[in-house]
Amino acid sequence: KNEVEQSPQNLTAQEGEFITINCSYSVGISALHWLQQHPGGGIVSLFMLSSGKKKHGRLIATINIQEKHSSLHITASHPRDSAVYICAVGAAGNKLTFGGGTRVLVKP
Amino acid sequence: ETGVTQTPRHLVMGMTNKKSLKCEQHLGHNAMYWYKQSAKKPLELMFVYNFKEQTENNSVPSRFSPECPNSSHLFLHLHTLQPEDSALYLCASSLTGHTEAFFGQGTRLTVV
């Protein structure tokens, strides 16, 4: 069993729909990261959080430390949001352990 | 554009070749990382450098040899690789070992 589990593995949505991706982890962490990977491989850091909730544009990330669970929400999804979203946890700084990713496809 | 530049973007090499991957950042970051992403597997941490010193080697085979001559540059020297080493190799940097990491575009390596 991976230390970081994401669900779903794949997600297809219609443009405008609300999307939720979940991440559960089994180790103590100092921070949790949400990353976005587009085709071609480049990765962009979306959020780094250790408690509560963060919002950036249409993206919202929440974390519940007690439950060892985080969610990434995309509001009013758009085809350009199509990407792989990766959850990663850092037990000690940026020694990150990664989830398997959630492949999101937003159809127009 | 994250400020972390990797070259080359694509590399095909034979099992007897020696090649190097390069990563460069001018963000003033002091920590740099190599990650490996194999097909259908999660990203894996390979090496961590803080202030040019290697602080983490995640049980990486010796055919991968990192070098960090200064805080802005990180290399991954490759020799006698195996086909199963074919993967996307990603570099990242962060101001410290505990701050947000910025990733490069990756080098897609194919070993033939």
Interface residues (C-beta under 8 A of the other chain):
Chain A: N2 V4 S30 A31 H33 L35 G40 G41 G42 I43 V44 S45 M48 I86 A88 G90 G93 N94 K95 L96 T97 F98 G99 G100 G101
Chain B: T2 A31 Y33 Q37 K41 P42 L43 E44 L45 V48 E56 L88 L90 A92 S94 T96 G97 H98 T99 E100 A101 F102 F103 G104 Q105 G106 R108
